[in-house]
Amino acid sequence: MNEPQRSESENRIRSLREQILTLSDEQNESLRSATFVGMSAEEGKEFDTRQGRLIELIKRLAEIDQR
């Protein structure tokens, strides 16, 4: 892999990791809040959407790491 490709790959990895961390933090906060006050149907849908996005991002990160 040449230098421009490596840099591009590193940038994609960094971006994916940042997105994963942000979504993970949001998921953790939702779970903490739900423990005390419950979770509405809308909040549950948002949680599920974030969870799906996390899975997608993790798969993309794994694909990059395998190259």
MOPEJO-V827993 format. One record per residue. N is the residue number from 0. RES is the residue in one small letter. D_FIRST is the distance of its C-alpha to the first C-alpha in Angstrom with 1 decimal. Layout:
n=N res=RES d_first=D_FIRST
n=N res=RES d_first=D_FIRST
This chain:
n=0 res=m d_first=0.0
n=1 res=n d_first=3.8
n=2 res=e d_first=6.7
n=3 res=p d_first=8.3
n=4 res=q d_first=6.1
n=5 res=r d_first=6.2
n=6 res=s d_first=9.7
n=7 res=e d_first=10.6
n=8 res=s d_first=9.7
n=9 res=e d_first=11.7
n=10 res=n d_first=14.4
n=11 res=r d_first=14.8
n=12 res=i d_first=15.2
n=13 res=r d_first=17.6
n=14 res=s d_first=19.5
n=15 res=l d_first=19.9
n=16 res=r d_first=21.1
n=17 res=e d_first=23.6
n=18 res=q d_first=24.9
n=19 res=i d_first=25.4
n=20 res=l d_first=27.2
n=21 res=t d_first=29.4
n=22 res=l d_first=30.4
n=23 res=s d_first=31.0
n=24 res=d d_first=33.3
n=25 res=e d_first=35.1
n=26 res=q d_first=35.6
n=27 res=n d_first=37.0
n=28 res=e d_first=39.3
n=29 res=s d_first=40.6
n=30 res=l d_first=41.3
n=31 res=r d_first=43.1
n=32 res=s d_first=45.2
n=33 res=a d_first=46.0
n=34 res=t d_first=47.3
n=35 res=f d_first=50.1
n=36 res=v d_first=50.8
n=37 res=g d_first=49.3
n=38 res=m d_first=46.9
n=39 res=s d_first=48.1
n=40 res=a d_first=47.1
n=41 res=e d_first=45.0
n=42 res=e d_first=43.3
n=43 res=g d_first=42.7
n=44 res=k d_first=41.0
n=45 res=e d_first=38.8
n=46 res=f d_first=37.9
n=47 res=d d_first=37.0
n=48 res=t d_first=34.9
n=49 res=r d_first=32.9
n=50 res=q d_first=32.6
n=51 res=g d_first=31.2
n=52 res=r d_first=28.7
n=53 res=l d_first=27.7
n=54 res=i d_first=27.1
n=55 res=e d_first=25.0
n=56 res=l d_first=22.8
n=57 res=i d_first=22.4
n=58 res=k d_first=21.4
n=59 res=r d_first=18.7
n=60 res=l d_first=17.4
n=61 res=a d_first=17.6
n=62 res=e d_first=15.6
n=63 res=i d_first=12.7
n=64 res=d d_first=13.1
n=65 res=q d_first=13.3
n=66 res=r d_first=9.8
